[in-house]
Amino acid sequence: MSAHFARPDRHAALDRLTDRRMLRELAYVDGHWTAGDAGQTFEVSDPATGAAIAWVSKLNADQTSIAVDAAVRAWPAWRALLPQERTARLRKWYELILAAKDDLALIMTLEQGKPLSESRGEIEYAASFIEWYAEEAKRLNAENVTSHLSGAEMIVRREAIGVVGIVTPWNFPSAMLTRKAAAALAAGCTVVAHPSSETPLSALALAELADRAGIPAGVFNIVTGDAATVVGRMCKDPRVRALSFTGSTEIGRLIAAQCAPTMKTLVMELGGHAPLIVFADADIDRAVDIAIDAKFATSGQDCLAANRIYVERPIHAAFAAAFAMRISKLKVAPGLTEGVDIGPLMHQRAVQKVEEQVEDAVARGAKCAVGGKRHDAGALFYEPTLLLNVPEDALIMREETFGPCGGSCRI
């Protein structure tokens, strides 16, 4: 049981956990739950209320290296397992995640803020990656390649690269971890993962289930703490042969520079700025449904969110009116509230960015059709917003928007 439950100021909603061992505050290294240097911790709080949820271990650079040590030691045995054996372990992990879906979703909503229904959906999505790669583990087949030399035969064989570093974001704290880790584990690699310090509890809960599933010690490690410290050490360590990162383009550049001396394999998913295009022959009601889902899932905090909405002139007025009406009916409240559509943003910086983009667009001639200001549900809530006739030089049309605001213009 987590020591957190002894704290008098713990979050009341944690009483809804059916398995209290799912809430872990220590890092997970070499099959053990590990405290930070001199017991240092950082607070994880609910963005909807500001209430404390947990105090998580803050590991240092040397402890990060210990996690890499463990992954290096575990790699030969994990790589040597028959693919069917790795499949069985991953399949068990998948089954345990689905069985714990409600607890995992509750933890995610508390630390990330998204509506509970969306959290449940993400847990199923996260589990699906493990199921997929569990099956793919059995299909790492060699391939024949036509040789350029007469009488020669060439074969390409896939082999595990070694220790893989994983850095995950706060907007999809479970799915981004399983998508990366399941692929690496299925291939016979071992993993050292660093979750966002704003949402580490989802990753630690997945580590608890991985342990129960029989993933051997050292194969799957979760290192919590300061990103610059932990990720910086992972980047510099030549034993980390590949690194996968999802996050901002700015941080991606820093990671690439830090990894260059060790020539790591890098896999990056960086910032996005997705458009949604609605043509004149579209079914307006269906287009509005798609736009609502595309723009406002995860309160707009999604690199695939439809930030720029281009609508052909003949239907722009009708689409805008229907879209604005639907937006006005979205329910804004903490993620545990029944029927909620929009939860809080992750932090104050996100709220300020949305404010700046809305103010800039309006100053350049855009019209705010609905929303346009902070919501009274709490400090990190912003009204679902639609801007019309947004000029192309507005910030919202040029920079990624991580919030419940979309800009529409006629084409």
N, C-alpha and C positions, 0 to 999 in steps of 0.2 A: 504493500500500500504506500502511496506517495505521502511523504511527510507533509505535503501541502495541506492535506485535509485536517491537520491539527491547527492550522492558522485560523484565528478568529475572524480575520478580514477576507477570507476566501470568498470567491464568487458563489452566490447562492445557487445558481443553475447547475453547478457541478454535482449537486445532490441527485440530479437526474441520470447520472452515469450508472449503468447497471454493473459495470466492471471497473472499479476504481483503479485497478492496475493499468488501465489504458492511459491514465494521466501520468506521464513521466516527466520529471524535472532534471534528471541527470542525463548526461550524454551517454551514448552507447558505443563502446570501443572494445574490440576483441572479445565480444560476448559478455561484457560486464557493464554495469551502470556506473558511470565515472563522474566524480565531482570536478569542478574547476580548480584552477590554481588558488590555493589558500581559501578554498570554499567560495570563490567569487561567483556571483550570479547576476542575472539581469531579469527585469520584470517583464512578463507578458500580460498585456491588458486587453480588455474587451473594447474595441473601437466604438461600440454603440453607447457604452456607459462610462468608460474609463476605469471600471472596476478591475482590480488585479485578479488574474486567473492562476498564475504560477510564477515561480522564481527559478529560472533555468540556469544550469551550469554554464559558466563562461570559461571555455578552455583557451589555453594560450598556444603559442607557436610550437613549443616543445611537445605539448600534449597532442597537437595535430600530427607531429612526426611520429609519435607513438602509435597513432591510429594507422598511419601509413606502414609502419613496421608490422603491425598486425595483419594488414591486408597483404603485404609481401609474403609473410610466413604462410598465410592461408591459401595463397594462390595455387601452388603446385598441386595440392590435394583436391581443391575445388575443380581445377582444370582437368585433372585426371579422372574425375567421375565420368561414368558413362552419361551421355546426353539424357538418357531416360531417367537416370537418377536425379540430375538437376531438374528435369521436368517435374518429377514427383514432389520435390521440395517446393518449387515455385507454385505448383498446383495447390499444395496444401496452404501456402501463404494466401493465394487467391481466395480459397474457400473460407479461411479465417477472417479475411477482410470483409467479405460479404456477410458473414455471420455477425460481425461487430459493426455493421453499417450505421446503426443508430448512434452508438457511442462515438464513433469516428466523426459522424456528421455534427454531433453536438459540439465536440471539441473544435472542429473547424469553424463553425459559426461563432463560437465564443471568441476565438482568437483572430478570425479574419473578418467577420461581420456579415458575410453573405447570408441570404435567407436560408433557413434550414432545408427547405425543399431543394434548393440548388446544391447545398452541401451533400445531401443524400445522393443527388445525381452525380456529383463529382466523385464520390466514393465508388459508385458503380463503374464510372469511367476509369478511375484509377485502377480498380481491380481488373478491368478488361485488358489493360496493357500486360499485366502479369499473366493472364490466361493466354493471350496471344503469343507472347514470347516463350512461355512454357512449352507450347507446341512447336514453335520454331527452333527450339533447342535441339530437336531431333532431326532437323533438316539442314544442318551445316555440312552439306555435301561438297565433295570435290567436283571440279569442273574441268573438262578437257578444253584446251585452247588450240586452235590451228597454229602450227609452228611455221616460221618463215624459213626453216631449214628442212631440206629433204631428208626423209627417214627419221625425223625427230618427233617425239611426242611430248607435249607440255601439259602439265596438270596444275591447276590453281587450288590450293587447299587453305581453308580459313582456320586461323588459330587465334586463341585468346591473346590479347595484346598485353595484359598484365593488370596493374592497378589503375582504376578509372576514378578520377575526381568528378564529383557532381555538385553543381551549385544551383539551387532552386529558388524561385521567387515566391512572394507572399500571396499572389492572387489565386494560384491553384496549388496550394501547398501539398496536396496528396498526389494529384494526377501528374504533375511535373516530375515528382520524385520517382513514381513507379514507371513512368514512360522511359526514363533514362536508366534507372537501376535494373529493371527487368531485362532490358536488352543486354546490358553488360553481364549480368549474372547468367543469363541463358547461354551466352557465348563462352562462359568459363572464366570471365574476369572477376576480380574482386572490387569492392566499392568503398570509397570514403566520400561521404556526402555532407555538405554544409547547407542546411536549410536557412531561409531568411530568419533573422532574429526577431522579426515581428510575428512569425507563425511557425515556431519550431515544434510545437506540441503535436501537430499532425504527423510530422516525420518521426518523432519519438514513439508515437503510438504505433506506427507502422513497423518500427524496429521491434517493439514488444511482440507483435504478431509474427514477424519474421523469426524471432527467437523461438516462439512456440511452434513454428512450422518446421523447425529443424535446420534452418540455415546455419551452417557451422560458424563458430567463433572466428572473427576476423574477416569473414567474407563480406559482411554488410555492416558498415560503421557509420554512425551519425555524430558529427562533431559540431557542437553548438558554440556560439561565441561571436566575437567581433569579426565581421566579414573580411576586413583588410588584413587582420592577423591570420585567420584560419586559411582563407583562400590564397593570401599571399604566400604562405608556406607551401601550400599544395602546388602552386604555380612554379615555385623554385625547385621543388624536389624532383630530381630526375627519375625517381622510381615511379612517380605518377606518370604513366605513359600516355594517357589521354584525359582530356577534361571537357566536360559538357556544361554549358552555361545558358540559362534563360534569364534575360533581364534587359537593362537599358543598353543602347548602343554605346553610350559614354563608358560604362563599366566594361563592356565587351572589349573596347579598345585597350583599356588598362590591362585586362586579363591577357589579351593577345600579346601585348608588349612584355608582360612578366613571364609568359610561357615561351617566348621566342628563344632564349638561351638554351633551353632544354629540348627544343624542337618537338613539342608534344603534338599529338593529334588533337585538334580543337573542333568541337561541334557547338555552334552557337545559334540561338534563336533570340534575335535582338528586337528593338522597338519596331512597331508597325504603325500604319496610318491608313486603315482600310476604307475604301470607298464602297458605297452601295448605289447602284444605278437602276433607276426605275424608268422603263420605256413607256411610250404612250399607249401601247396595246396591253399593258399589264392589268391584271385584276387588282383594283385598288385595295380592296379589303385584304386580299392575300398579301399584297405588297406591304401594307401596314403591319400585318402580323409578323412578317419576316423582319421588318425594320425594328419592331419592338424587341424581338428576340436578339437581333444582331447588335442593337445599340445598348440595351439596358441589362443584359445578363451580367452578373457579378457587379452590379451598380455601374456598369460601363468600364470597369477596371480589367480590361482584357485587350491584349495586343491585336486581337481579331475584331474588336468592336468597330461597328460602322460609324466612323466619326464624320465622314463627308458623305452627304446624301445628294446625289444628282438626279433630278427629275425632269423629264421632257416637258416643255412648256404647255402642251395641250391639257395635261392632267395635273400640273403642279399645284394649282389652287385647291383642287378636290383632294389630292393626296395630303397636302399640308393641313387642311382642315380636319381630315379624318385622323391623321397622325397626331395632331395636337390634342384632339379629343381623347384619344386613347392614352396619351401621356398624362393628361390631367387626371385620369382615373387610377393611375398607378399608386399603390399604397406604399408610403415611406414610413419605416419603423425599424426598431431593432430586429435582427434576423430571427429571433425566437418567437416573434409575434405571429399569430395565425394569419395567413393570407397575405403576408408582406411581399412586395415586389422589389423594393429598393432598400438596401441596408445602408450602413454608414460607409464612408470612404476610409481608407486605411490609416491615414494620418493627416495632420494639418497641412502639410505641403501639397497634398492632393487637392484639398479644398481650395487652397489659394490659387493653384494652377487653373482650376475650372473658373474661378472668379475672374482671374486675369484674362482668360480667353473670351469669356462672355463680355466683359467690359471693352476689350479691344474690338470685338466684332461689332458691337452696338455703336462704338465710336466711329467705325468705318462705314456705317450705314445699314447694318443688319437690323432686322426686327425680331424682338423676342416674343414668340407666339405663346409660350407657356413656360412657367418656371422663371429661372434667372436669378435666384438668390439662395442663400442658406435656408435650410429647413429648420423649423423649431423643434424637431425631434431630438436634436442634440448637436454638440459642437462639430461633429464630423459628418453631418448630414447636409446634402445639397439637393435642392428640388430638381426633379427630372425636367430637363430643359430642351426646348427646340428653338433654334435660331433660323430665320428665313432670309433669303436673298443675301447670303453671306458672300462678300467679295473674296476673290481668290487670294488676295494678299493678307487676309486676316490670319491671325495666329492659329485659330482653330482649324483652318484649312491647310496649314503647313506643318503643324506640330502635333505629335501624338496627344490624344486626350484620354486621360485615365479617370473618367468620371461620367455621370449621367447627363451628358450634354452632347447634342449633335447639331451640326450645321447643314442646312439645306440650301440649294440654289437651283435655278432653272437652267436647263441646257437646250 
